[in-house]
């Protein structure tokens, strides 16, 4: 099937650049990534990830982390696992 349909969207330039760098590392163009997303939506008959409105506890956690409150800093993955007790 010929690819003739076009999608146009405005997006923050820094977000576009950082995501396209990730696509490049994955060997994908932006067009291929968008097509992959559309195919997953069609396959699942909805978004391929959960989308929901955060509850009060989650909103509170977002607000606290935005203010850098209650964060646990780790030197590396081993330090993180140790602090998590894993």
Secondary structure, DSSP 8 states (H G I E B T S, - for coil): ------------HHHHHHHHHHHHHHT--HHHHHHHHHHHHHHHTS-SS------HHHHHHHHHHHTT-S----SSHHHHHHHHT-
